[in-house]
Amino acid sequence: MNIPSSSKTNLSVGILLVGSVSWALLGAGLQVLATLQLLVPSLAYLVPIPWIGYGHIAPLVSFLFTYGWIASGFLGVLLILIPRISGILSPSGRLLTGAAIVWQFAVLVGMAEILWSGSTGLISLPFSRSVTALFLLSYLILGSALSRGLGGSWKSGPLLPRLYLLGALLALPLGLGTAEVLLRGGLAPGALQIIMQFVWHSFLYHLWLTPLALVFLFQLLPALTGRPAGSLSLGLLSWIATIGFGGWVGNSLASEGPMPSWLQSAGVIATLLLGVAVLGNTLLLKPLLDGKWEECRRQVSLRFFAVGFWSYFASYAWLAFLALPGVRQTTTFTMVGQATQALLIFSFVS
């Protein structure tokens, strides 16, 4: 369903998408610099500038890719997609434009902080509380605009995209707000801090970014292929498993240390069960692509969604493999974790 949109709404979308591309290009350049520093350690002596050292660049790249590239891009595309599906126009364009600018400003401030002072040392929370406040302020407006799309004519359409959108809209403020209160508010003593860091890491990747990607897959793949998704009951079970276990996957990253062994085991079990949920989504989405290879060659958008779908399956299958006892202990202190994160990011942006 196509509906007219105001130029102010288009302006907010443009800010988010231009920002997404800009942060992606900057992040890619910094990633090349970080890789060169690993391959040629003498660069640190030839260019002894602390704020472009590997310890600053590596967390900055992850920050730019997550909040600048993927998040800004998702929010921009959703602001186009959701109103067209639901038939409900977004609220005041000025508010949306201001929120889009605030999001880009938050990324800029976070980048300056990481370059100048380095990361805070908190997993997936390398920025200060002021940047968190900016993100939450922007998201309050952008998320409210997107939540309007949960109603309207979309009620007669597919259910799974709405459920994943609902889960994603709630996950970011809930996870980020709780992390701020417990980690920087001084309310999480000892081992609870590292547990909360892993939980927030899981919220970010598995309860916010992954459901946002699944909104596109379950809404646009059927539209592009002309085939409906399969069993609704299987889809609901996969959604329940994703929302129920996605917040605990990060605990499987721990190895001994201050975390109780039962909590590490719970993270392993959650990861394996989430892998089962991904398999359920695969059984729903794979038939949509059967016999569509010629069409994928002709349609660039369908090709990207097909690659993204298979990357989604591969990344979570890889996570489930890494969570297995024996494998987990062997790979905890290696570069495998960064490779896994890169595979997840690839699945999001495809």
C-alpha positions as a Markdown table, in Angstrom:
| # | Residue | x | y | z |
|---|---|---|---|---|
| 1 | Met | 0.0 | 0.0 | 0.0 |
| 2 | Asn | 1.5 | 3.3 | -1.1 |
| 3 | Ile | 0.7 | 6.4 | 0.9 |
| 4 | Pro | 2.0 | 10.0 | 0.5 |
| 5 | Ser | 4.6 | 11.1 | 3.0 |
| 6 | Ser | 5.5 | 14.6 | 3.9 |
| 7 | Ser | 8.8 | 16.2 | 2.9 |
| 8 | Lys | 9.7 | 16.6 | 6.5 |
| 9 | Thr | 9.3 | 12.8 | 7.0 |
| 10 | Asn | 11.5 | 12.3 | 3.9 |
| 11 | Leu | 14.0 | 14.7 | 5.4 |
| 12 | Ser | 14.3 | 12.6 | 8.6 |
| 13 | Val | 14.7 | 9.4 | 6.5 |
| 14 | Gly | 17.3 | 11.1 | 4.4 |
| 15 | Ile | 19.3 | 12.1 | 7.5 |
| 16 | Leu | 19.2 | 8.6 | 8.9 |
| 17 | Leu | 20.2 | 6.9 | 5.6 |
| 18 | Val | 22.9 | 9.4 | 4.6 |
| 19 | Gly | 24.3 | 9.1 | 8.2 |
| 20 | Ser | 24.2 | 5.4 | 7.9 |
| 21 | Val | 26.2 | 5.4 | 4.7 |
| 22 | Ser | 28.7 | 8.0 | 6.0 |
| 23 | Trp | 29.3 | 6.1 | 9.2 |
| 24 | Ala | 29.7 | 2.9 | 7.3 |
| 25 | Leu | 32.4 | 4.4 | 5.0 |
| 26 | Leu | 34.2 | 5.9 | 8.0 |
| 27 | Gly | 34.0 | 2.7 | 9.9 |
| 28 | Ala | 35.4 | 0.7 | 7.0 |
| 29 | Gly | 38.3 | 3.0 | 6.6 |
| 30 | Leu | 39.1 | 2.8 | 10.3 |
| 31 | Gln | 38.8 | -1.0 | 10.1 |
| 32 | Val | 41.5 | -1.0 | 7.5 |
| 33 | Leu | 43.7 | 1.1 | 9.8 |
| 34 | Ala | 43.1 | -1.3 | 12.7 |
| 35 | Thr | 43.9 | -4.3 | 10.6 |
| 36 | Leu | 47.1 | -2.7 | 9.4 |
| 37 | Gln | 48.1 | -2.0 | 13.0 |
| 38 | Leu | 47.7 | -5.7 | 13.7 |
| 39 | Leu | 49.6 | -6.9 | 10.7 |
| 40 | Val | 52.3 | -4.2 | 11.0 |
| 41 | Pro | 52.9 | -3.6 | 14.7 |
| 42 | Ser | 55.7 | -1.1 | 14.0 |
| 43 | Leu | 53.1 | 1.4 | 12.8 |
| 44 | Ala | 52.5 | 2.2 | 16.5 |
| 45 | Tyr | 56.1 | 3.4 | 16.7 |
| 46 | Leu | 56.1 | 5.2 | 13.4 |
| 47 | Val | 52.9 | 7.1 | 14.2 |
| 48 | Pro | 52.8 | 7.4 | 18.0 |
| 49 | Ile | 49.4 | 9.0 | 18.3 |
| 50 | Pro | 47.4 | 7.4 | 21.1 |
| 51 | Trp | 43.9 | 8.4 | 19.9 |
| 52 | Ile | 44.4 | 6.4 | 16.6 |
| 53 | Gly | 46.0 | 3.4 | 18.3 |
| 54 | Tyr | 44.4 | 0.0 | 18.1 |
| 55 | Gly | 42.9 | 0.2 | 21.6 |
| 56 | His | 40.9 | 3.2 | 20.4 |
| 57 | Ile | 40.1 | 2.2 | 16.8 |
| 58 | Ala | 38.9 | -1.3 | 17.4 |
| 59 | Pro | 36.0 | -0.4 | 19.8 |
| 60 | Leu | 35.2 | 2.7 | 17.7 |
| 61 | Val | 34.8 | 0.5 | 14.5 |
| 62 | Ser | 32.3 | -1.7 | 16.3 |
| 63 | Phe | 30.4 | 1.3 | 17.7 |
| 64 | Leu | 30.2 | 3.0 | 14.3 |
| 65 | Phe | 29.0 | -0.2 | 12.5 |
| 66 | Thr | 26.4 | -1.0 | 15.2 |
| 67 | Tyr | 24.9 | 2.5 | 16.0 |
| 68 | Gly | 26.0 | 4.5 | 13.0 |
| 69 | Trp | 25.6 | 2.1 | 10.1 |
| 70 | Ile | 23.2 | -0.7 | 11.0 |
| 71 | Ala | 20.9 | 1.1 | 13.5 |
| 72 | Ser | 20.6 | 4.3 | 11.6 |
| 73 | Gly | 20.0 | 2.5 | 8.4 |
| 74 | Phe | 17.4 | 0.2 | 9.9 |
| 75 | Leu | 15.5 | 3.1 | 11.5 |
| 76 | Gly | 15.5 | 5.1 | 8.2 |
| 77 | Val | 14.3 | 2.2 | 6.1 |
| 78 | Leu | 11.6 | 1.3 | 8.7 |
| 79 | Leu | 10.3 | 4.9 | 8.6 |
| 80 | Ile | 9.7 | 4.4 | 4.9 |
| 81 | Leu | 8.4 | 0.8 | 5.1 |
| 82 | Ile | 6.1 | 0.7 | 8.1 |
| 83 | Pro | 3.8 | 3.6 | 7.2 |
| 84 | Arg | 3.4 | 2.2 | 3.7 |
| 85 | Ile | 2.4 | -1.2 | 5.1 |
| 86 | Ser | 0.1 | 0.1 | 7.9 |
| 87 | Gly | -1.4 | 3.0 | 6.1 |
| 88 | Ile | -0.7 | 5.3 | 9.1 |
| 89 | Leu | 1.3 | 8.4 | 8.5 |
| 90 | Ser | 4.2 | 9.2 | 10.9 |
| 91 | Pro | 3.6 | 12.0 | 13.4 |
| 92 | Ser | 5.1 | 15.5 | 13.2 |
| 93 | Gly | 7.9 | 15.7 | 10.7 |
| 94 | Arg | 9.8 | 18.2 | 12.7 |
| 95 | Leu | 10.0 | 15.8 | 15.7 |
| 96 | Leu | 11.2 | 13.0 | 13.4 |
| 97 | Thr | 13.8 | 15.3 | 11.8 |
| 98 | Gly | 15.0 | 16.5 | 15.2 |
| 99 | Ala | 15.2 | 12.9 | 16.4 |
| 100 | Ala | 17.2 | 11.8 | 13.3 |
| 101 | Ile | 19.7 | 14.7 | 13.9 |
| 102 | Val | 20.0 | 13.8 | 17.6 |
| 103 | Trp | 20.8 | 10.2 | 16.7 |
| 104 | Gln | 23.6 | 11.3 | 14.3 |
| 105 | Phe | 24.9 | 13.8 | 16.9 |
| 106 | Ala | 25.0 | 10.9 | 19.5 |
| 107 | Val | 27.1 | 8.8 | 17.2 |
| 108 | Leu | 29.4 | 11.8 | 16.6 |
| 109 | Val | 29.8 | 12.5 | 20.4 |
| 110 | Gly | 30.4 | 8.8 | 21.0 |
| 111 | Met | 33.1 | 8.7 | 18.3 |
| 112 | Ala | 34.8 | 11.7 | 19.8 |
| 113 | Glu | 34.8 | 10.2 | 23.3 |
| 114 | Ile | 36.2 | 6.8 | 22.1 |
| 115 | Leu | 38.9 | 8.5 | 20.0 |
| 116 | Trp | 40.0 | 10.9 | 22.8 |
| 117 | Ser | 39.6 | 8.8 | 26.0 |
| 118 | Gly | 39.2 | 5.2 | 24.6 |
| 119 | Ser | 36.4 | 2.8 | 25.4 |
| 120 | Thr | 34.7 | 2.6 | 28.8 |
| 121 | Gly | 35.6 | -1.0 | 28.9 |
| 122 | Leu | 32.0 | -2.1 | 29.1 |
| 123 | Ile | 30.9 | -4.7 | 26.5 |
| 124 | Ser | 28.7 | -3.0 | 23.8 |
| 125 | Leu | 28.6 | 0.1 | 26.0 |
| 126 | Pro | 31.8 | 2.0 | 25.1 |
| 127 | Phe | 30.3 | 5.5 | 25.4 |
| 128 | Ser | 29.4 | 7.7 | 28.3 |
| 129 | Arg | 26.0 | 8.2 | 30.0 |
| 130 | Ser | 25.4 | 11.4 | 28.0 |
| 131 | Val | 25.5 | 9.5 | 24.7 |
| 132 | Thr | 23.1 | 7.0 | 26.1 |
| 133 | Ala | 20.7 | 9.8 | 27.0 |
| 134 | Leu | 20.9 | 11.1 | 23.4 |
| 135 | Phe | 20.2 | 7.7 | 22.0 |
| 136 | Leu | 17.2 | 7.1 | 24.2 |
| 137 | Leu | 15.8 | 10.6 | 23.5 |
| 138 | Ser | 16.1 | 10.0 | 19.8 |
| 139 | Tyr | 14.7 | 6.5 | 20.0 |
| 140 | Leu | 11.7 | 7.7 | 22.1 |
| 141 | Ile | 10.5 | 9.7 | 19.1 |
| 142 | Leu | 11.6 | 7.4 | 16.3 |
| 143 | Gly | 10.3 | 4.3 | 18.1 |
| 144 | Ser | 7.0 | 6.0 | 18.9 |
| 145 | Ala | 6.6 | 6.8 | 15.2 |
| 146 | Leu | 7.3 | 3.2 | 14.2 |
| 147 | Ser | 5.0 | 1.8 | 16.9 |
| 148 | Arg | 2.1 | 3.4 | 15.2 |
| 149 | Gly | 2.6 | 1.0 | 12.4 |
| 150 | Leu | 1.6 | -1.9 | 14.7 |
| 151 | Gly | -2.0 | -1.0 | 13.9 |
| 152 | Gly | -3.9 | 0.1 | 10.9 |
| 153 | Ser | -4.3 | -2.0 | 7.8 |
| 154 | Trp | -1.3 | -4.0 | 8.7 |
| 155 | Lys | -3.6 | -5.9 | 11.1 |
| 156 | Ser | -4.9 | -7.8 | 8.1 |
| 157 | Gly | -1.4 | -8.6 | 6.9 |
| 158 | Pro | 1.4 | -11.0 | 8.2 |
| 159 | Leu | 1.6 | -11.3 | 12.0 |
| 160 | Leu | 5.3 | -12.2 | 12.4 |
| 161 | Pro | 6.7 | -8.9 | 11.2 |
| 162 | Arg | 4.6 | -7.0 | 13.7 |
| 163 | Leu | 5.6 | -9.3 | 16.5 |
| 164 | Tyr | 9.3 | -9.0 | 15.7 |
| 165 | Leu | 8.9 | -5.2 | 15.4 |
| 166 | Leu | 7.2 | -5.1 | 18.8 |
| 167 | Gly | 10.0 | -7.1 | 20.4 |
| 168 | Ala | 12.7 | -4.9 | 18.9 |
| 169 | Leu | 11.0 | -1.6 | 19.8 |
| 170 | Leu | 10.9 | -2.7 | 23.5 |
| 171 | Ala | 14.3 | -4.3 | 23.6 |
| 172 | Leu | 16.6 | -1.3 | 23.1 |
| 173 | Pro | 15.2 | 1.0 | 25.8 |
| 174 | Leu | 14.7 | -1.9 | 28.2 |
| 175 | Gly | 18.2 | -3.3 | 27.7 |
| 176 | Leu | 20.1 | 0.0 | 27.4 |
| 177 | Gly | 18.2 | 1.6 | 30.3 |
| 178 | Thr | 18.8 | -1.4 | 32.6 |
| 179 | Ala | 22.5 | -1.6 | 31.7 |
| 180 | Glu | 22.9 | 2.1 | 32.5 |
| 181 | Val | 21.2 | 1.8 | 35.9 |
| 182 | Leu | 23.0 | -1.4 | 37.0 |
| 183 | Leu | 26.5 | -0.8 | 35.4 |
| 184 | Arg | 27.0 | 3.0 | 35.8 |
| 185 | Gly | 24.4 | 3.6 | 38.5 |
| 186 | Gly | 26.4 | 1.5 | 41.0 |
| 187 | Leu | 23.6 | -0.9 | 41.6 |
| 188 | Ala | 25.3 | -4.0 | 40.3 |
| 189 | Pro | 28.1 | -5.3 | 42.6 |
| 190 | Gly | 30.8 | -7.7 | 41.7 |
| 191 | Ala | 29.9 | -10.6 | 39.4 |
| 192 | Leu | 26.5 | -9.0 | 38.6 |
| 193 | Gln | 28.3 | -6.3 | 36.5 |
| 194 | Ile | 29.9 | -8.8 | 34.1 |
| 195 | Ile | 26.6 | -10.7 | 33.9 |
| 196 | Met | 24.8 | -7.5 | 33.0 |
| 197 | Gln | 27.3 | -6.7 | 30.4 |
| 198 | Phe | 26.8 | -10.0 | 28.6 |
| 199 | Val | 23.0 | -9.7 | 28.9 |
| 200 | Trp | 23.0 | -6.2 | 27.4 |
| 201 | His | 25.3 | -7.4 | 24.6 |
| 202 | Ser | 22.7 | -10.1 | 23.9 |
| 203 | Phe | 19.9 | -7.5 | 24.0 |
| 204 | Leu | 21.7 | -5.4 | 21.5 |
| 205 | Tyr | 22.4 | -8.0 | 18.9 |
| 206 | His | 19.8 | -10.7 | 19.4 |
| 207 | Leu | 16.7 | -8.8 | 20.7 |
| 208 | Trp | 17.1 | -5.6 | 18.8 |
| 209 | Leu | 19.1 | -5.8 | 15.6 |
| 210 | Thr | 18.1 | -9.4 | 14.7 |
| 211 | Pro | 14.3 | -8.9 | 15.2 |
| 212 | Leu | 14.6 | -5.7 | 13.1 |
| 213 | Ala | 16.2 | -7.7 | 10.3 |
| 214 | Leu | 13.5 | -10.3 | 10.6 |
| 215 | Val | 10.8 | -7.6 | 10.1 |
| 216 | Phe | 12.2 | -7.1 | 6.6 |
| 217 | Leu | 12.6 | -10.8 | 5.9 |
| 218 | Phe | 9.1 | -11.8 | 6.9 |
| 219 | Gln | 7.4 | -8.8 | 5.4 |
| 220 | Leu | 9.4 | -8.3 | 2.1 |
| 221 | Leu | 10.4 | -11.8 | 1.1 |
| 222 | Pro | 6.8 | -13.0 | 0.7 |
| 223 | Ala | 6.0 | -9.7 | -1.2 |
| 224 | Leu | 9.0 | -10.2 | -3.5 |
| 225 | Thr | 8.4 | -13.9 | -4.2 |
| 226 | Gly | 4.6 | -13.9 | -4.3 |
| 227 | Arg | 4.5 | -16.7 | -1.8 |
| 228 | Pro | 3.2 | -16.6 | 1.8 |
| 229 | Ala | 5.3 | -17.8 | 4.7 |
| 230 | Gly | 4.5 | -21.3 | 5.9 |
| 231 | Ser | 3.1 | -22.4 | 9.3 |
| 232 | Leu | 2.0 | -19.6 | 11.6 |
| 233 | Ser | 2.3 | -21.9 | 14.7 |
| 234 | Leu | 6.0 | -22.6 | 13.8 |
| 235 | Gly | 6.6 | -18.9 | 13.3 |
| 236 | Leu | 5.1 | -18.1 | 16.7 |
| 237 | Leu | 7.2 | -20.8 | 18.4 |
| 238 | Ser | 10.3 | -19.3 | 16.8 |
| 239 | Trp | 9.3 | -15.8 | 17.9 |
| 240 | Ile | 8.7 | -16.9 | 21.5 |
| 241 | Ala | 12.1 | -18.7 | 21.5 |
| 242 | Thr | 13.9 | -15.7 | 20.1 |
| 243 | Ile | 12.4 | -13.3 | 22.6 |
| 244 | Gly | 12.7 | -15.7 | 25.5 |
| 245 | Phe | 16.3 | -16.9 | 24.9 |
| 246 | Gly | 17.9 | -14.0 | 23.0 |
| 247 | Gly | 18.8 | -12.0 | 26.1 |
| 248 | Trp | 20.9 | -14.8 | 27.6 |
| 249 | Val | 23.1 | -15.8 | 24.6 |
| 250 | Gly | 26.0 | -13.6 | 25.7 |
| 251 | Asn | 26.5 | -15.6 | 28.9 |
| 252 | Ser | 27.9 | -18.4 | 26.7 |
| 253 | Leu | 30.9 | -16.1 | 26.0 |
| 254 | Ala | 32.1 | -16.3 | 29.6 |
| 255 | Ser | 34.7 | -18.9 | 30.6 |
| 256 | Glu | 35.2 | -19.5 | 34.3 |
| 257 | Gly | 35.9 | -16.1 | 36.0 |
| 258 | Pro | 33.4 | -14.5 | 38.4 |
| 259 | Met | 30.3 | -15.9 | 36.7 |
| 260 | Pro | 28.5 | -18.9 | 38.3 |
| 261 | Ser | 29.0 | -22.1 | 36.2 |
| 262 | Trp | 25.2 | -22.6 | 36.1 |
| 263 | Leu | 24.7 | -19.2 | 34.5 |
| 264 | Gln | 27.3 | -20.0 | 31.9 |
| 265 | Ser | 25.5 | -23.3 | 31.2 |
| 266 | Ala | 22.3 | -21.4 | 30.9 |
| 267 | Gly | 23.9 | -19.2 | 28.2 |
| 268 | Val | 25.0 | -22.3 | 26.3 |
| 269 | Ile | 21.5 | -23.8 | 26.5 |
| 270 | Ala | 19.9 | -20.5 | 25.5 |
| 271 | Thr | 22.3 | -20.3 | 22.5 |
| 272 | Leu | 21.4 | -23.9 | 21.4 |
| 273 | Leu | 17.7 | -23.3 | 21.8 |
| 274 | Leu | 17.9 | -20.0 | 19.9 |
| 275 | Gly | 19.6 | -22.0 | 17.1 |
| 276 | Val | 16.5 | -24.2 | 17.1 |
| 277 | Ala | 14.4 | -21.1 | 16.7 |
| 278 | Val | 16.5 | -20.0 | 13.8 |
| 279 | Leu | 16.0 | -23.4 | 12.2 |
| 280 | Gly | 12.3 | -22.9 | 12.6 |
| 281 | Asn | 12.5 | -19.5 | 10.8 |
| 282 | Thr | 14.6 | -21.2 | 8.1 |
| 283 | Leu | 11.9 | -23.8 | 7.5 |
| 284 | Leu | 9.5 | -20.9 | 7.0 |
| 285 | Leu | 11.6 | -18.8 | 4.7 |
| 286 | Lys | 13.5 | -21.3 | 2.6 |
| 287 | Pro | 10.4 | -22.4 | 0.6 |
| 288 | Leu | 9.9 | -18.8 | -0.4 |
| 289 | Leu | 13.2 | -18.9 | -2.3 |
| 290 | Asp | 12.8 | -22.4 | -3.9 |
| 291 | Gly | 12.9 | -22.1 | -7.6 |
| 292 | Lys | 13.5 | -18.4 | -7.5 |
| 293 | Trp | 17.2 | -18.4 | -8.4 |
| 294 | Glu | 16.6 | -16.9 | -11.9 |
| 295 | Glu | 14.5 | -14.2 | -10.3 |
| 296 | Cys | 17.2 | -13.5 | -7.8 |
| 297 | Arg | 19.6 | -12.8 | -10.6 |
| 298 | Arg | 17.2 | -10.2 | -12.1 |
| 299 | Gln | 16.1 | -8.6 | -8.8 |
| 300 | Val | 18.8 | -7.0 | -6.8 |
| 301 | Ser | 16.6 | -6.5 | -3.8 |
| 302 | Leu | 15.6 | -10.2 | -3.8 |
| 303 | Arg | 19.2 | -11.2 | -4.1 |
| 304 | Phe | 20.2 | -9.2 | -1.1 |
| 305 | Phe | 17.3 | -10.7 | 1.0 |
| 306 | Ala | 18.3 | -14.2 | -0.1 |
| 307 | Val | 21.9 | -13.6 | 0.9 |
| 308 | Gly | 20.8 | -12.0 | 4.2 |
| 309 | Phe | 18.5 | -14.9 | 5.0 |
| 310 | Trp | 21.3 | -17.5 | 4.5 |
| 311 | Ser | 23.7 | -15.3 | 6.4 |
| 312 | Tyr | 21.2 | -15.2 | 9.3 |
| 313 | Phe | 21.0 | -19.0 | 9.4 |
| 314 | Ala | 24.8 | -19.4 | 9.0 |
| 315 | Ser | 25.7 | -16.9 | 11.8 |
| 316 | Tyr | 23.4 | -18.5 | 14.4 |
| 317 | Ala | 24.4 | -22.0 | 13.4 |
| 318 | Trp | 28.0 | -20.9 | 14.0 |
| 319 | Leu | 27.0 | -19.4 | 17.3 |
| 320 | Ala | 25.4 | -22.6 | 18.4 |
| 321 | Phe | 28.5 | -24.6 | 17.4 |
| 322 | Leu | 30.8 | -22.2 | 19.3 |
| 323 | Ala | 28.6 | -22.7 | 22.4 |
| 324 | Leu | 29.1 | -26.4 | 22.5 |
| 325 | Pro | 31.1 | -27.6 | 25.6 |
| 326 | Gly | 34.8 | -28.1 | 24.6 |
| 327 | Val | 34.5 | -25.7 | 21.6 |
| 328 | Arg | 33.6 | -22.8 | 23.8 |
| 329 | Gln | 36.6 | -23.2 | 26.1 |
| 330 | Thr | 38.9 | -23.5 | 23.2 |
| 331 | Thr | 37.7 | -20.4 | 21.3 |
| 332 | Thr | 37.0 | -18.0 | 24.2 |
| 333 | Phe | 40.3 | -16.1 | 24.0 |
| 334 | Thr | 40.8 | -16.2 | 20.3 |
| 335 | Met | 39.7 | -14.0 | 17.3 |
| 336 | Val | 36.8 | -16.3 | 16.7 |
| 337 | Gly | 34.5 | -13.9 | 18.7 |
| 338 | Gln | 35.3 | -11.0 | 16.3 |
| 339 | Ala | 34.8 | -13.2 | 13.3 |
| 340 | Thr | 31.3 | -14.2 | 14.7 |
| 341 | Gln | 30.4 | -10.6 | 15.3 |
| 342 | Ala | 31.5 | -9.8 | 11.7 |
| 343 | Leu | 29.3 | -12.6 | 10.4 |
| 344 | Leu | 26.3 | -11.3 | 12.4 |
| 345 | Ile | 26.8 | -7.8 | 11.1 |
| 346 | Phe | 27.0 | -9.1 | 7.5 |
| 347 | Ser | 23.7 | -10.9 | 8.0 |
| 348 | Phe | 22.1 | -7.7 | 9.4 |
| 349 | Val | 23.1 | -5.5 | 6.5 |
| 350 | Ser | 22.4 | -8.0 | 3.7 |
